[in-house]
Amino acid sequence: MIGLGKMGGNMVLRLTRGGQDVVGYDRSEESVALIEKEGAKGARSMDELIGALGEPGSRAVWVMVPSGKITQSVIDDLAGRLAPGDIVVDGGNSNFKDTMRRAEELAARGIHMVDVGTSGGVWGLSEGYAMMVGGPAGAVERLRPVLEVLAPAPDKGWGRMGPSGSGHYVKMVHNGIEYGMMQAYAEGFELMRHKEEFGLDMAQIAELWRHGSVIRSWLLDLTAEALNNSADFDQLSDYVADSGEGRWTIIDSIEQGVPTPVITLATQMRFRSQQELSYAGQMLSAMRRAFGGHAVKTVETPKKDGFVPEVEPGQNPRAAAPENIPASRNRGQGDGSIREQLGETGQERVKGSE
């Protein structure tokens, strides 16, 4: 496993506890030390990692680093180190078109490319990961023991979608749907919160909807728990990161001529959240005053956001709950850049040798 962050690190821990032999490499010594304590073998360099994997042609390297140029550089490095018959697994959120290109380039060297769209977040360590797998059938079958341990159950939560690129394609659409679901929940609860004359209890409603309602889901479970614990959303910025999958889903829908209005609007709302100020909104305000002489508001204090690092591998997933964010603020800044931790490094496709 290359990349031992909150996803890769936890996957190594789940694999090790499931009886698999794993070698892990990361630029963070703390992350390497963590998996060693759990029984995995740590590597301090790419040479050491490759040297610990056994015979050429029988090796598998799982890449779990931020998507985009970082993933490309790791795969380019591996292409020069591995032998025909070896497998490269990309478990990140790469663009499926990049994956198809990389698979073709690796195939020319006799190396198999398997893409695993991975969902489960910080809860994957205890609950298992949903994995949408793309790649040659034989290579996927060789990985079966690993996939069965990572999944919620050996026969549930994972499957081969099709050829290389298909796993990342299905995960892309999965995340687009996730955007729409999250936006709908957020809008509904905001609407109810503003109906002050009814004195609605958001925690009570969320808990009620979890049982028997057609809109119950794991997202609702997490929301209900946060509201029940009196999570203080007031301290949070309304900035919502996007890692690229929503954008790519919209682009694909345009290319195929398939309407996706909910996913499109949900993604656009994330773009709006990422603006400190909306130039379009400022222009509207100016125009309204110009033609009607209306009063307007001005900016007196510029917005200033703080930053809370991502959850660390092996940490209890409840550390990510909204009510625990103040405690998380006292930690360090994390190992990766802010963009890496927010998941924003994969927004643009990687083309050619970039």
Secondary structure as UniProt FT lines:
FT   TURN            6..7
FT   HELIX           8..17
FT   TURN            18..19
FT   STRAND          23..25
FT   HELIX           29..37
FT   TURN            38..39
FT   STRAND          41..43
FT   HELIX           46..51
FT   TURN            56..57
FT   STRAND          60..63
FT   TURN            67..68
FT   HELIX           69..79
FT   TURN            80..81
FT   TURN            84..85
FT   STRAND          87..90
FT   HELIX           96..107
FT   TURN            108..110
FT   STRAND          112..119
FT   HELIX           121..123
FT   HELIX           124..127
FT   STRAND          130..134
FT   HELIX           137..142
FT   HELIX           144..150
FT   TURN            154..155
FT   STRAND          158..162
FT   TURN            164..165
FT   HELIX           166..193
FT   HELIX           196..198
FT   HELIX           202..209
FT   TURN            210..212
FT   TURN            214..215
FT   HELIX           218..228
FT   TURN            229..230
FT   HELIX           233..235
FT   HELIX           245..256
FT   HELIX           261..273
FT   HELIX           279..292
FT   TURN            313..314
FT   HELIX           317..320
FT   HELIX           322..324
FT   HELIX           325..328
FT   TURN            329..330
FT   HELIX           338..342
FT   TURN            345..346
FT   TURN            352..353
//
